[in-house]
Amino acid sequence: MAKIISLEEIQKSLKHIDVTIAMEEGFVQYSNGLTVVPPVGELLFEEPPGDVHIKYGYVKNDPYYVIKIASGFYENSKLGLPSSNGIMLLFNQQTGKPVAVLLDEGFLTDVRTAAAGALVAKYFAPKELKAIGIIGTGTQARLQLKYLQEHTPCKTVWVWGRNSENALRFKNELQNDFTIHIADTPAEVAINCSLLVTTTPSEEPLLFSKDIQAGTHITAVGSDTSDKQELETALLKRADLVIADSISQSDSRGEVYQAVKAGAIKKEKIIELGTALTNIALRRTNEQQITIVDLTGVAVQDIMITKAVYDQLYN
């Protein structure tokens, strides 16, 4: 009988797992062709606005395969509910037998995304940070900041959110650990920071090329469907280095998709993350470069974190 793993058990197990290392291993295996990851399954909703992603796949010659269902319903706050939810399903790769059901409520998706952001900052952000800029004030915004602390001592943060009350709540919750400034516009964040992380479901650009300083790194997290966009396409054209977690997924979603569709960049400019992780020549080479990493979310991340939780609890 499949194990049923609660959110509480999952959260306790993560204290003993280096998720960032697991993400690095997964991205490298993905770019080296050692995984099978089909296109994302997707449901999009209008009333109320929301989306559901079904991501699934396996690492070749591995004991398991994973199916993940994760949702984002962005008006849930009006109901006193979190915007994210979901479930992870672990199966035996040899027999198809269910091994475990992880009732993570979207938590593992949030964590693996934040850990990917930390991984990206480790390899692509400038060494000396003026400040960390966060666009958005939700769960992912908080987790990105938390996981970034694994790789940077920077405690100065600028944050912008559409809702001023949420921005103030963000500041109040985190001000014991960080010096947090609330910006009036995303441009104000960009002017004051050399590491920017975008975490919103925006369908219109929030950061524009004219506002980005030389030497800035941007980790774009929010644009994971064909309709979402947080970066002006001219910004990707200007960037010295554009990295995608998955080049194939960039054909249908993310900042790269928007820029290629608009004719701002050619697909040949894009480097896949796992490839860049194994080749130092494909990373930042000086402190004046503008670098962008587009994280649309790849099933290999879900595979790696699901396996890690199960193995920590039962192996």
Secondary structure, DSSP 8 states (H G I E B T S, - for coil): --EEE-HHHHHHHHTT--HHHHHHHHHHHHHTT-EE----EEEEETTTTEEEEEEEEEETT-SEEEEEEEEEETTGGGGT--SEEEEEEEEETTT--EEEEE--TTHHHHHHHHHHHHHHHHHHS-SS-S-EEEE--SHHHHHHHHHHTTT----EEEEE-SSHHHHHHHHHHHTTTSEEEE-SSHHHHHHH-SEEEE----SS--B-GGG--TT-EEEE-S--SSS---B-HHHHHH-SEEEES-TTGGGTSHHHHHHHHTTSS-GGGEEEHHHHHT-GGGS--STT--EEEE----HHHHHHHHHHHHHHHH-
